[in-house]
Amino acid sequence: MKRWQGSCIGALLVLLIGGSSLLFLVPFGGAMIAAVPPLFDRLTAYALCPDATDYSYRDYNFSVPTTSSPGGGTGHYTELTCTYADGSQKVFGNEEVGLKGLGAAFSVAGICGGAAVLFLMILAAIIGAKLVKPKVT
């Protein structure tokens, strides 16, 4: 076996194992990012208004029923207000804040997971090439 073949085998094994583990890591990583309010709020603000100088959230209508059932859950609404350098402001509603915030959280989890798999793939390729001893002919 030649060194490049060992390198390819090592990289392929990590790609198969690491790539399939991304099916688990991305949803749970995105959910963990969404579960940390300061991180989620900052990430959402950066995704919606990246050039803003300041941002603030306003939560209102707590205990609004989400179903017609008396035993159903309750919710609230969130607004994001972004302030720009020229003093202008833009307000984003509840749906946009929630959907784009979750999209940003899952995107960051996917990028970090993909970078980790790429790093491990390169490392496995180097190790695979070092472990193979070429035949002397």
Beta strands, then each sheet from edge to edge (+ up, - down):
strand 1: 54-65
strand 2: 74-83
strand 3: 89-92
sheet 1: 1+ 2- 3+
end
